[in-house]
Amino acid sequence: MYTFVNATCTGTSTGSQWKLVDISNSLVFDIFTKYSAVFLELNNNFLPNNVYVDLFSLRTLYSSFGGTLNELLVSIGNATLPAVPELPSTSIKYAKYSDAIRAGYKVTPTVAGIEVPANYPRSEMKDVLVSRPGYDTDVSLLHSHCLVSVNGYFHLTDVYRNQLMVYNGDITRRISQDNHVGILSFLDIGAVSKEPIDPLTVMPGTPGNPLRTGTYFRSKIDLTNKSVMLVLAGNLIFPGTDVFYQVSADTLAINFESINILEKYFEAYKRIDLSSLGLERDPRNVEMINVDNFYSDNTIRKFLALSQTFLVVVDTPKLITNKISLKKSNIPGIFTAYQNPVYPLFVGNGRMVEYWKTYEDGFYSVTAVDTYKRNYVYPYVPARMLNNITDQKLPFKPFDYSGGFMLEIGAYT
């Protein structure tokens, strides 16, 4: 007869990590509900060594069993269970962030697909090339294993003559009037594929419903044993219940009402080119937008067609995340870290910012350009009254000094 020794389990929530749990007296039904994967270490007197069993491979047989795991093992008796050679690895590798300029990269304006002559007008250069002169670097890895941000917003990339092409990167630099380029490297985890969303596959989650309540789209990439994220208007969106999630082998869904797309728009429209959204404007107040027009199916489709909107597929079965809070100072844009900051920095309501660090007397000073949290007026107005809104801030407290956190993005190896 099999007896319980240990169980290595991972939860159902995004970012859950493997941990040892004594589930011997838990109801089998509850185990299949609470965890997304369970590997058992079992002992059997008739076997020379302990065996490892993937409990979820037996789900169809035992999910309706009414007793505990110990009672299930008793009922199985000496029947042969399918064994796996080893338990899942608990060794984790992480994505790492670096500032491109401080890492020795050079960023120059260009136009994708052509050799730009010396007298080419700067105003016509939409893109940027990232190279690393003086170093023997395979720059193609920046495309195949990294996400690249310009002034806090991720952009599509490609490779051009051992240089990295960042599409619309120079437009973003001119709009933002800043020149920060960040590199989020998944080299230790796996290859990264970036796929623009095919507008022909965009459809409502429920026929007849507006796209704002649930938008489905399909991917041409094989998502088997892969992890997915979404870059939406330059913002990194992680999978989450009723936010962004996979609904079938090739179909994913996003709920625009769950991600506060209005705030993301107001934070972004002075930093990246959002003119293609074609929002209706009042000539007397060009910063005012109509809420119905903003949330219309037509505008949602244009959000998904932005060059800063694309699916990110990482070649690893499961990504895990963990937040590391930084100590906020009384000086805007300055944080204190008590361990070497090597992960991406997020501020406000989830906006990533490029940063640089300085080691000072046993800790690190972490500096970013714009870490303000903007306190807009519109969230304080009842939703039924939101007809036309602007990015007006609360007059008594327009800004907060935002807290910040490093985000560990890891995977088991």
N, C-alpha and C positions, 0 to 999 in steps of 0.2 A: 504494500500500500504506500502511496505517496504521502509525505508529510511536508508541511510548509517550512521553509527556511528563511527566505527573504523575498521581497518584491521590489522591483525597480519600476517606478511609475512616473508618468507625466500627465499633467492636467489638461483640460479642454480649452483653457483660455490662451490667447495669443501670448507667446513669450514664456510659457511654462517650461520649467527645467526638470530634468530627471532627478528623482530623489528616492531614497529607500523608505518604504512605508510598510508597516505591519497591517496587512489587510486580511489576515487569516480569519478574523471573526466578523468581517464585513459581509453584508449580503451581496451575492453575486450580481444581482440586478443593479445595486448601487455602484458597484465597481465599474460596470460597463457604462454607467451614466456619468460618473464623476471624473473618469480618466479617459484620455484619448489613446493611451498605449500602456500595457502592463506586461512585464516580463517576470516570470516566476522562477525562483531557484528552489528546487524540490529535492527531497531525499527519498530514496527507495531502498529498502534493505536488500533487494534482489539485484541492485546495480552497484558497481564498484565506486562510482562517483556521483556527486549531485548532478542533476540535469537542469537545463534551462528551457523554459517553455514560453512561447508567445501566447498569452492568454487570449488576445483578441483574434488570433487565428482560429480559435474555438468558439467564437461568439455565436455563430448560428446554431451551434449544438447546445450551448449552455446559458444563453442570455435569459431564458425563461425559468431557469432553476430558482426555486423559491427559498433555498437555504443559504448558509454562509459558505465562504470558500473552503473552510475546513470540512464542512459537511459534503461539499461537492467532491473533494479529494477522496473522502471515504466512499462515496457512491461510485467513483471511478474504479476504485480497487487497484488491481494490477494490470488493467488495460493499458496498452502502450500509448503514450502521448507523443506527438511529434515534437522533437527537440530542436533547438537552435544551438549552434556551436558556442556562442558566447553572449554575454549581456551587452546592451547598447553602451557605446563609449560615453563616458562622462567628461572627456577632455574637450574643452571649448576653445575655439579660435574666434577672434573678433575682427570686425571691420575697423580700420584705422583712418583717422582724419589728418590731413596736413594742409597747411597754407602753401599754395603752388609757388608763390614768389620766394618764400623763405626756404622752400625745398629746392631752389635752384632752377625753376622753370621760367621760361621767357614767354610772354604773351604779346602777340602782335595782331593788329587788325588785318582782315583779309576779306575776300569774297570766295565762297565755297565753289570749288570746281574749276577755278582759273588761276593762272599765274599772274599776280597783280603787278602791273608796271609801276615804276617809281613815281610817276606823276598822277596815279589814279586818285580821284577825289576821295578824301576820307569820309565824307558824308554818305558815299555809296557802299562803304564797307560795312556789311552787316554782321560778319562772323569774326572769330578770332582763331588764330593758330597757337597751339601750346607746344613749345619745344624745350629741350634741355641742353643748350650748348655747353661744351666743356665736360660733359658726362657721357659715359657709354651707357645710355638708357634705351630700353625698348619701349618707346613712347606708345606703341600700339596697345600695351597693357593698360594704359589709361582708358582706352575704349572698351577692351574686352573684360576688364575686371574692376572698373571704377565708375563712380558717378561724379560728375564735375559740376560745381556750382559757380555761378557768377553773381556776386553781391547777394548771396543767400538763396538763390533760386537755381534749381537744377535744370540743365539744358541737354538736349540731344547732342551726341557726339559721333564722330567718324574718324577714320585714319586717312591722312593725306601725306604721302612722301615722308614717312617716319615722323610725322607731326600729328598732333591731335587737332581736329577741326571741331570747334564748339559753335553750333549753329545759333545765329542771332545773339552771340555773346557780346559783340561790339555795340549792338543796339541797346542791350541792357546796360552796358558800361556808360553809354552816353545819357540814357534816361536817368540812371541812378546818380550820375556824376561821381562815380566811384570805380575802383579798379581791383576789387578783391576777387580772387579765384581760389576755390577750395577743391580738394580731392578727397573723396570718400572711397577708400580702397577696400575691396573684398578679396584681395589677392590670397589671403590665408584661408578664405572660406570656399570660394569657387568662382567660376566665370559668371559674368553679368550680361544678360541680353536686354536690349532696349527696343521696344516695339511701339511705334505710333498706333493710335487706335483707329481702326478702319471704320470710317463713318457709315459704311453700308451695313455694318453689323450692330450699330447702336439701336436699341429698342427699349420700350418700357418694360419693367419687370412684370407688370400686370397689364394686359391689353386694355387700352382705353384710358389708363391712368397717365398723368403727366410724368415726364422724365425726372422731375425734381424729387419725386417720392421713391424712385427706384429705377436705375438705368442699368441695362444689361449690355454687354459687348463681348465679342469673341476674340480669342487670340489664335494666331497661326502657329505659335510656339508649342511644342509638346511640354505640358506642365506636369507630367508624371515625375514624382519625387523631386519637384522643384518648389521654391518659395517665391511668392509674388508680393510686390509692392506696387504702388501707383504714384507717379509724379503728376500732380494736378496743378497747372499754372505755376510750376516750379516748386510746389510744396510736396514733401514726401509724406504719403499716406500709407500707414501700415494696416494690415488686415485687422478687422474687428467686427464683432457682431453688429449687424444692421448699419455698418459704416462702409466697409469695402471687404468683399469676400468672394470666394469661388463657389459657384453654384453647380457646375458640371465639369467634365473633363476639359472643355475649352472655353467655358463661359464664366465671366466675372460680373459682379454687380457693385454699384456704388450708390449710396443714398446721399444726395446733395443736401438734404435737410439735416443730416447728422454731422456734417463737417463744417458748419458755419461758413459757407462759401461767401457770404456777404463780407464778413470780416477779412477773409483771405483776399477778396477783390480789393477792398480799400487799402490793405497793406501793400498790395502788389502793383496797383495801377500807376504809381509814380516810380516804379522800379523796373518793370518789364513792359514790353509792348503788348497792350491788350486792345489796341484799336480795332483788331479784326472781330471783336465781339459785336461791334456795330450797335452799341446801346443807344437808345433814344435819348437825346439831350435837349434841354431847354436852353436856347441861346442866351437867355438872361441869367442862367446859372448852370454853366456847363458841367459842374461837379455833381449836379443832382441826377439821380437815376430813378427810373420808375421800377418799382419792385416787381410788378407783374411781368414787365418786359424782361427784367433781369432773370427771373425764374422760368421764363418761357422755354418751350422745347427747343426753339430755334437758338436761343442763347446757350442753353446747356450743350447742344451739339457743337457750338463754336468753342466752348470751353474745352471740349474733348478733342478739338482739332488744332489747338494751339501747339506751337513747336515745343513749348515747355510742358506738354502733357503727353505722357507715354507710360506704357507698362514696363515694369522692371522685373525680370525673372532671374533669380539667383540659383545657381546649380548646387543646391543643397536641399535636403528634404524638409528641413524645418529651421527657421530663424527664431532665436530667442532674444528678448530685449530686457534691459534693466536700466533704470534711471539712477544717476549719481548726482545728487544735488550739490551745487556749489554755494559757497558763502557769498552773499551779496554785500557790496560795500555801499557807502554813501556817495560814491562817485559813479555817475552813469557809465555803463559799459565795462566796469571793472569787477571781476570775481576773484575769489581765492579758492584754489584747489590744493588739497593735502596729499594728492597722489598725482603722478605725471599725467597731465591731460592729453590723451591721444584719441579721444572719441569725438564725434560731432557734438556741437553745442546748440541747444535749442532754448529759445527765450519766448516770452509773451505767451501766446496761445498755441505754441507749437511751430514757430518759425525758426528755421535753421539760420545761423549766422557764422560767417568765417571769423576766426579768432587767431591771435598769436599769444605766446606764453613767455614768461620770464621767471627764472628760478631765483627766489629771493629768500635767503635766511631760513631754509627748511621748508618752504612751501612755494607754490607757483602762483604768480599773478597772471590772470587770464583776461585779455582785453579784446573787446569787439566794438565795432563802430556804432551800431544802432541797436540798443537793447531795450528801448522804451516799449512799454505796453500802452497802447492807445485806448483810452476809455471813450468809446463812441456813444453818442446820444441814443441811437436807434434801438439798442437792446432794452432800453428802459421804457419804450413806448409799446403798448399792447399790439400784438401781431396784427390784429384786425384793422388797426389804424395806420399800418405801414403802406402808404401809397407811393410817395416820392421821398427819397432820403438822400442825405449827403454824408460826407465823412466828418461832420461836425462833432467835436469832442465836448465832454462835460465841462461847462465853464468854470466850475469850482475845482476840478481835478482832471485836466485834459490828459495827463500822462502819469504813469507809475514807473518807478525804476523796477524793471522786470527782474524776477528771479531767473535763474538759469540752471540747466541740468545737462550733464553729459549723458549721452545715450549709448549704452553698450548694445551693439548689434552683433550677435554671435551665432555660432552653429557648432554642433557636435561633430568631431572629426573621427 
